[in-house]
Amino acid sequence: MIPVAPLPADTPSATRPDRDATLRQKARELEGVFLAEMLRHAGVAKLPESFGGGAGEEQFASFLREAQARAIVKKGGIGLAEHLFHALKARENDSR
């Protein structure tokens, strides 16, 4: 799975554009995780059983799916990251 680091705590020196950039990046990471899971359930990168399969094959297939998911997000994704960004931003504003 693609690791997602927690958001840094608010500090007085953090500017709003920096915080927005961080929120947008986290939203993109979450979209990547979501897409990787959707690709897994769709059977992307699944090789035919005739090649032996096994745990190693599944592990390397997961690397391929994660790379494909990151590429999809980099090209604009499916719009989920933008929705997540706005939801995170609204939640942050509500908590202040």
DAVENVEN-V956384 format. One record per pair of residues at least 12 apart in sequence whose C-alpha atoms are under 8 Angstrom apart, sorted by the first residue. I is the first residue (numbers start at 0). J is the second residue. D is the distance in Angstrom with one decimal. If there is no record, write none. Layout:
i,j,d
I,J,D
I,J,D
This chain:
i,j,d
0,32,6.9
0,61,7.8
0,65,7.5
1,28,7.8
1,31,7.7
1,32,6.0
1,65,6.9
3,25,7.3
3,28,6.7
3,29,7.4
6,21,7.4
6,22,7.7
6,25,7.8
19,88,7.6
22,84,6.1
22,87,7.0
22,88,7.3
23,80,7.3
23,81,7.5
23,84,5.3
25,84,8.0
26,80,4.8
26,81,7.2
26,83,5.5
26,84,5.4
27,72,6.6
27,80,4.9
27,81,7.9
29,80,7.2
30,72,7.0
30,76,7.7
30,79,6.1
30,80,5.5
31,65,7.3
31,68,5.2
31,69,5.5
31,71,7.9
31,72,6.2
32,65,7.5
32,68,7.4
34,68,5.4
35,61,8.0
35,64,5.5
35,65,5.3
35,67,7.5
35,68,5.2
38,64,6.5
38,68,7.8
39,61,7.6
39,64,7.0
43,64,7.1
44,60,5.6
44,61,7.9
44,63,7.0
44,64,6.7
45,57,7.9
45,60,6.8
